[in-house]
Structure formats: structure tokens, C-alpha cells
Amino acid sequence: MQSLPAPRLVATDLDGTALRADGTVSPRTAAAFARVEEAGAMLVFVTGRPPRWMSGVAGALRHRGLAICANGALIYDLHTERIVESHLIAADVLEQVVAQLRANVPELAFSVEYEGGFAHESEFPLGGWDSKAVAGLRVGIRTLTSQPCAKLLALHPHMDPDALHETVHGLVGHLVTATHSSGRSLVEMSAHGVTKATALAVLAERHEIKPSEVVAFGDMPNDLPMLSWAGTSYAVANAHPAVLAAVDHVTAANDDHGVARVLEELYGPPSRDYR
């Protein structure tokens, strides 16, 4: 029996999927990614991360591949570490969304991702790398909404993440596209209609790649549009229940090299030892 050709494009989420729990790229996964490009396929990282969180990943991957950042809002070239395309929420829409959410869910605190940095309300607690960043501005809400942004984030002190997403979508789903990607009570909003899937579809079309020639990996609800669009979809074993229920296949967890295991089957073992 003749084996099927390997996918022409590999699209993978990073945090919780291709990266280990500590946010690093394992040598085995880095070697599998290198094998994809050696085989002549296109490698695309599709993430909710902003570009300013990509430097460490870019270095670990030897500046290999292209990244779709901020859930589809920004296209980032890992070779040059520059934004090459943007799809932003207009300032007037941003103002409407914040006003509507604040009127109905007053406990929310807001943060925004711009093309060149981020800003947040004083009530928005920073976590991870942002808690150590010096570039983030603490501003009032009028300043926060005064310019277009790639992503608006709304954080609730205790609401269930799935319930919060449903509430936000019901209130402002006609203005922005809302999703979530962590265990925190945090909703991420992009320009209306912008998702990981829309950005990936445009990129694939430019290279004359069909959805049937794409394999995608993910773990959280913000990956669902991409996983539904791709011809073949995988969830890692640690994925959100909604993702596990939606995909074609389930691979090992992120800390057990789940993505690398599949890529090794599709493209063959790496050309050099990854240990």
C-alpha cells in the first residue's frame, strides 16, 4: 500500500501544545521542526502570544518558521523577528467593546496588546513575563482605548473561563471575536472575524496549499477554528475537553513530546541526535 504524502504545511500552537509546561522547546521537538523544513514543508506557529513573547522561541528554533501571533491578528517573521502583517481592532470599536463590557460586567479589568507593546489598567494583575516587563504602560481606560490594538484582554477575578467567554461573546460578539486559551478567567478579543484559522487560511492560499494538505495541533478553545479548518487535526492529551472532542486524533501530552511524535511519523526521524 502506498503511503500518503506528508502534509505540505504544519501549523501548531505553542503553549500547552508544542512547548513544555515550563514554556521551553524540547530538543526532540526542535529537531522534529527542523525535519519538517528539511522535507520541504512549511512550518507555521499559530499562537495567542504577542510577538514580544516570541524571542526565546525564535532563538530555540534557530529563527525557523513563520508565526501567526495574537490569535491571528499579527503575522510575525521569526527569521527577522519583525511583524509583517496586522489585523487590528479599530480604536472606536475598542472603545465600544470596553464600554459595553464594563456596563454589564463591572468586575472586569482590561489590558491591550498593541503592535509595539502593551498597556493595562492598574486593576489588571500581570502574570508571567509581563510581571517583569518594563515596557507595559499602566494607564486609564480612555488612554487604553485611544489607538488600534491587536488584542483586547478582559480578566475577571473569579468567573469560570468558559462561562466568561460565553458572556463576553453574547455582549460584544458582533463587534469582536472572543476566545480563551488559559485556565485563568481571561477572555482574549481580536478584530471581528479574525481567528487563527482566518490568518492560516490566507497564508496557505498564498502558497497554493489546500486545507487537506495541512496538519494542525492545539490544546485550547482558541485553537478550535484552526483545527476545524485543517485537513488533519491533533490535540495533545492535556487539551481542553472541547478540543479533545473536536479533533481527528489525540497525541501524547505536551510534556511527553506529543507534537514531535506525530511529526516523526509523518516526516521521518531527525537527521541528527536530539538528546
C-alpha positions as CSV (number, residue, x, y, z in Angstrom):
1,M,0.0,0.0,0.0
2,Q,1.4,3.4,-1.0
3,S,1.7,5.8,1.9
4,L,0.0,9.2,1.7
5,P,2.2,12.2,1.1
6,A,3.3,14.2,4.1
7,P,1.4,17.4,4.8
8,R,2.7,20.5,2.9
9,L,2.1,22.7,6.0
10,V,2.4,22.1,9.7
11,A,0.5,24.5,11.9
12,T,1.0,24.2,15.7
13,D,0.0,26.1,18.8
14,L,2.8,26.7,21.2
15,D,1.9,27.0,24.9
16,G,0.4,23.8,26.2
17,T,0.9,22.1,22.8
18,A,4.4,22.2,21.3
19,L,6.1,23.8,24.3
20,R,6.7,22.0,27.6
21,A,4.9,23.2,30.7
22,D,7.8,25.4,31.6
23,G,7.5,27.2,28.2
24,T,10.6,25.7,26.7
25,V,11.1,23.8,23.4
26,S,12.5,20.3,24.0
27,P,15.5,19.3,21.9
28,R,13.3,16.5,20.4
29,T,10.6,18.9,19.3
30,A,13.1,21.4,17.9
31,A,14.7,18.5,15.9
32,A,11.2,17.5,14.6
33,F,10.5,21.0,13.5
34,A,13.8,21.1,11.6
35,R,12.9,17.9,9.9
36,V,9.6,19.4,8.6
37,E,11.5,22.2,6.8
38,E,14.2,19.8,5.6
39,A,11.4,17.8,4.0
40,G,10.3,21.0,2.1
41,A,7.1,21.6,4.1
42,M,6.0,24.9,5.6
43,L,6.2,25.4,9.4
44,V,3.8,27.9,11.0
45,F,3.5,28.6,14.7
46,V,-0.1,29.7,15.4
47,T,-0.3,31.2,18.9
48,G,-2.1,33.6,21.2
49,R,1.3,35.0,22.2
50,P,2.2,38.5,21.2
51,P,5.4,39.0,19.2
52,R,7.2,40.3,22.2
53,W,6.9,36.8,23.8
54,M,8.5,35.1,20.8
55,S,12.1,36.0,21.1
56,G,13.0,33.0,23.2
57,V,11.1,30.6,21.0
58,A,12.7,32.1,17.9
59,G,16.2,31.6,19.3
60,A,15.4,28.0,20.4
61,L,14.2,27.2,16.9
62,R,17.1,28.9,15.3
63,H,14.8,31.5,13.8
64,R,12.9,28.9,11.8
65,G,9.4,29.4,10.5
66,L,6.7,32.0,10.5
67,A,4.4,32.8,13.4
68,I,0.8,33.8,13.5
69,C,0.5,35.8,16.7
70,A,-2.2,37.2,18.9
71,N,-4.8,34.7,17.7
72,G,-4.4,35.7,14.0
73,A,-4.0,39.5,14.4
74,L,-0.3,39.6,13.7
75,I,2.0,37.8,11.3
76,Y,5.5,37.6,12.6
77,D,8.6,36.5,10.7
78,L,10.8,34.5,13.0
79,H,13.8,34.9,10.7
80,T,13.8,38.7,11.1
81,E,11.7,39.0,14.3
82,R,9.5,41.6,12.6
83,I,5.7,42.0,12.2
84,V,4.9,41.7,8.5
85,E,1.1,42.0,8.6
86,S,-1.5,43.3,11.0
87,H,-5.3,43.0,11.5
88,L,-6.2,45.4,14.3
89,I,-9.3,46.3,16.4
90,A,-10.1,49.9,15.4
91,A,-10.0,52.4,18.3
92,D,-13.7,53.3,18.1
93,V,-14.7,49.7,18.2
94,L,-12.3,49.1,21.1
95,E,-14.0,51.9,23.0
96,Q,-17.5,50.5,22.3
97,V,-16.5,47.0,23.4
98,V,-14.9,48.1,26.7
99,A,-17.9,50.4,27.5
100,Q,-20.4,47.6,26.8
101,L,-18.5,45.0,28.9
102,R,-17.8,47.4,31.8
103,A,-21.5,48.3,31.9
104,N,-22.6,44.7,32.2
105,V,-19.6,43.0,33.9
106,P,-18.1,45.8,36.1
107,E,-15.6,43.4,37.8
108,L,-13.6,43.1,34.6
109,A,-10.1,44.6,34.2
110,F,-8.6,45.3,30.8
111,S,-5.3,45.1,29.0
112,V,-4.4,45.6,25.4
113,E,-1.7,44.3,23.0
114,Y,-0.5,46.9,20.5
115,E,1.8,46.1,17.6
116,G,4.7,47.5,19.6
117,G,3.9,46.8,23.2
118,F,1.1,46.6,25.7
119,A,-0.8,48.6,28.3
120,H,-3.1,47.7,31.2
121,E,-5.3,49.2,33.8
122,S,-3.9,49.3,37.3
123,E,-6.5,46.7,38.4
124,F,-5.3,44.2,35.8
125,P,-2.8,41.8,37.6
126,L,0.1,40.9,35.4
127,G,1.4,37.4,35.3
128,G,4.3,35.5,33.9
129,W,6.8,37.6,31.8
130,D,4.6,40.7,31.9
131,S,5.0,41.0,35.6
132,K,8.7,41.6,35.0
133,A,8.4,43.7,31.8
134,V,9.2,47.4,31.9
135,A,7.6,48.2,28.5
136,G,4.0,47.8,29.7
137,L,2.2,51.0,30.5
138,R,-0.3,51.4,33.4
139,V,-2.9,53.7,32.0
140,G,-6.5,54.8,32.4
141,I,-9.2,53.3,30.3
142,R,-9.5,56.3,27.9
143,T,-5.9,56.1,27.1
144,L,-6.1,52.3,26.8
145,T,-8.7,52.5,24.1
146,S,-7.3,55.5,22.2
147,Q,-5.4,53.6,19.5
148,P,-6.0,50.4,17.5
149,C,-4.8,47.2,19.0
150,A,-4.1,43.6,18.1
151,K,-5.8,42.1,21.1
152,L,-8.0,43.2,24.0
153,L,-7.9,41.1,27.1
154,A,-10.6,41.1,29.8
155,L,-9.8,39.5,33.2
156,H,-12.4,38.6,35.8
157,P,-11.4,37.9,39.4
158,H,-13.2,34.5,39.7
159,M,-15.6,33.7,36.9
160,D,-15.4,30.3,35.2
161,P,-13.4,30.8,32.0
162,D,-15.9,29.1,29.7
163,A,-18.8,31.0,31.3
164,L,-16.9,34.3,31.0
165,H,-16.2,33.6,27.3
166,E,-19.9,32.9,26.7
167,T,-20.9,36.1,28.5
168,V,-18.4,38.2,26.6
169,H,-19.4,36.7,23.2
170,G,-23.0,37.4,23.9
171,L,-22.4,41.0,24.7
172,V,-19.8,42.0,22.1
173,G,-19.6,39.1,19.6
174,H,-21.0,41.4,16.9
175,L,-18.0,43.7,17.4
176,V,-15.0,41.5,18.1
177,T,-14.1,37.8,18.0
178,A,-13.7,36.4,21.6
179,T,-11.9,33.3,22.7
180,H,-9.8,32.0,25.6
181,S,-6.7,29.9,26.0
182,S,-5.7,29.5,29.6
183,G,-7.1,28.3,32.9
184,R,-7.4,31.9,34.1
185,S,-10.7,33.9,33.9
186,L,-9.3,35.7,30.9
187,V,-11.0,36.4,27.6
188,E,-9.0,37.4,24.5
189,M,-10.6,39.5,21.8
190,S,-9.4,40.1,18.2
191,A,-10.9,42.2,15.4
192,H,-14.3,40.8,14.2
193,G,-13.7,37.6,12.1
194,V,-10.0,37.3,12.9
195,T,-9.0,33.9,14.2
196,K,-6.1,31.6,14.0
197,A,-7.9,29.9,11.1
198,T,-8.5,33.0,9.0
199,A,-4.9,34.0,9.2
200,L,-3.7,30.5,8.5
201,A,-6.1,30.1,5.5
202,V,-4.9,33.3,3.9
203,L,-1.3,32.2,4.4
204,A,-1.9,28.8,2.9
205,E,-3.8,30.2,-0.1
206,R,-0.8,32.5,-0.9
207,H,1.3,29.4,-1.1
208,E,-1.3,27.4,-3.0
209,I,-1.7,24.9,-0.1
210,K,-5.1,23.3,0.4
211,P,-6.7,22.6,3.8
212,S,-6.4,18.9,3.0
213,E,-2.6,19.4,2.8
214,V,-2.4,20.9,6.4
215,V,-1.9,19.2,9.7
216,A,-2.6,21.3,12.8
217,F,-2.0,20.8,16.6
218,G,-3.7,22.5,19.5
219,D,-4.9,22.3,23.1
220,M,-7.3,25.2,23.9
221,P,-10.5,26.7,22.6
222,N,-8.7,29.4,20.7
223,D,-7.3,26.6,18.6
224,L,-10.7,25.2,17.5
225,P,-11.2,27.3,14.4
226,M,-7.7,26.3,13.1
227,L,-8.2,22.6,14.0
228,S,-11.6,22.6,12.2
229,W,-10.1,24.2,9.1
230,A,-7.1,22.0,8.7
231,G,-7.4,18.7,6.8
232,T,-5.9,16.8,9.7
233,S,-6.2,17.9,13.4
234,Y,-4.5,16.7,16.5
235,A,-5.0,17.6,20.2
236,V,-2.4,16.9,22.8
237,A,-3.6,14.6,25.6
238,N,-3.6,17.5,28.1
239,A,-6.0,19.6,25.9
240,H,-9.3,21.2,26.9
241,P,-12.3,18.8,26.7
242,A,-13.9,20.8,23.9
243,V,-10.7,20.4,21.8
244,L,-10.3,16.7,22.6
245,A,-13.9,16.2,21.4
246,A,-13.4,18.1,18.1
247,V,-10.1,16.7,16.6
248,D,-9.4,13.8,14.3
249,H,-6.6,12.4,16.5
250,V,-5.1,12.7,20.0
251,T,-1.3,12.5,20.6
252,A,0.7,12.4,23.8
253,A,0.8,15.4,26.2
254,N,3.0,18.4,25.6
255,D,5.5,17.3,28.2
256,D,5.7,13.9,26.5
257,H,6.7,15.3,23.1
258,G,3.2,14.8,21.6
259,V,3.7,17.0,18.6
260,A,7.2,15.7,17.9
261,R,6.0,12.1,18.0
262,V,3.5,12.8,15.2
263,L,6.0,14.8,13.1
264,E,8.5,12.0,13.3
265,E,5.9,9.6,11.9
266,L,5.0,12.0,9.1
267,Y,8.4,13.2,8.1
268,G,10.8,10.6,9.4
269,P,13.3,10.8,12.3
270,P,15.5,13.9,12.6
271,S,18.8,13.9,10.7
272,R,20.8,14.3,14.0
273,D,20.6,13.2,17.6
274,Y,18.2,15.4,19.6
275,R,19.3,14.2,23.1
